[in-house]
Amino acid sequence: MKRLFAIVLFVSFFTNCEDVIDVDLNTAEPRLVIDASINWFKNTAGNEQNIRLSLTAPFFDETVPPANGATVQITDSNNNSYDFVEDGLTGIYRNNSFVPIIDETYTLTVVYEGETYSGTETLKSVVPIDFVEQENEGGFSGEDIELKAFYTDPANVENYYFFEFISDVAVVPSLDVYEDRFTDGNQIFGFYTEEDLESGDIVTIRNYGISERFYEFMFILLQQGGEDDGGPFETQPATVRGNCINTTNPDNFPFGYFRLSEVDEFIYTVE
């Protein structure tokens, strides 16, 4: 009996003790983060566009600081320029007169805190989503709903695709990239599954036309962020740089990417 009392006392003591541990993490000077995604949705004018500028922050910070007071401009190969003006102090810079042209090359210029950042990219087209196929016996359990968004890849043309699946079930969108190296000219699909998906749920499916360089950029990011990564013997993730550079001070390079895409959107209601 005394032994049982001692065990209970021991467990009770250690389960009720909580120590607050302060972890000192290395900090660095904030870097500019450029989220310049110019999306031209099919059957729209594509004139309203926005660019988000923010700063890196310590790991445990709950807010992302905006980069205020920047000068943001996009120019095309014919020297047409589009100024993006900040909306209040949000770090979101807007333009409502942008002219998207497939295969046109655009240059982004950002001036922030006395330094100039620049990136160049081409606006890529995308084929429409043909249809969506639903499978109700997917996943490891055989009970998950799976969606396949089919599209027909143009023959004899090098294409790269960026798929985004958005639903109210998942906290963050499901992202993936595809290339047509082994599927050129065929009907193929973007894939999505979510164990909590149910009949009546709405899934927004977007297919973006992207460049080879953005495909490689996202491929690396998605690999580093995958669920199977991060084991004890895995190579530590490296800094993945986008296509924007700091022309004033190259060592103070930015994060993010300047991308221009035609987008096809398909709204699907789960059956």
Phi, psi and omega in degrees: 000318178297322180296317179297318179297320180295319179296315180298317180297318180298311180297316181298321182295313185282335178278347180256002178262125178232122177254132176275121181253121177269121180260120178272111178257149176296139178243157180222164176298140180300141175249154178285137176245121184253111175252084184249081180254103179268111186246121178253098179289136180304143178068022172233165180287330180073015185280336181266114183226158176217155180230133180254128175244130178219180180236149175293153183220162177304153188305318187272359177293138182269348181242153177256116183288131177285155174262103185266154171077020179276159170256122187234129182212143173241135176236150176258184185290346178260015179066019169285133184241148181228116181271135178252124186251136183292138177271096183064230178242037185274342188081005177257122184251128189242151173217136181244020180228021182292142179245105179277134179226124181300136179069008174281146179259130183238150177238128177263133175233125178237126174249118183219129179052041175080004180241148184251130179244143184215147176207148181233138181205161180250139179283120185257142179276169178213147177278158180286158172282124184286309180194168179241132180249136183247135176238125185264000183235046182261186179074177180293329182279343184076012182236359182277150176273131178241141178240139175237119180261105185275142174214155183256115182285132178296137182285145174062025177228132179283120184230150177226142186230146177234115182257140176229125176246123184238127176219165178284347183284310183278146179290320180238153178296154173269127185239147175200158178235149181223152172232165184250026183302321181249006183230020185305127177080003183257165173273120183230184186214154167267143190245141179214135173216148179208122188297335181265005180292135182227165177302133181098342177292148180252129179242123175268122183248126179234132177244121183253136169280131185224165178277165178298321182294319178292324176304312180295321178299310182289326180301316179293315180299317181292326176295317181293329182265005183289157182293334184272357182270171173091016177292170185295337182249012179283149174294135181295141180302139178262161176292123181260114181269144177273205183260012178256140180235159174264107183283343179275314182221088186305331180292334178267059184289153179270167169258169178101192186205151172252110184232143175231126186220141161279143187231136171248131183243135180230121179263119185242133175260122182296133182275000000 
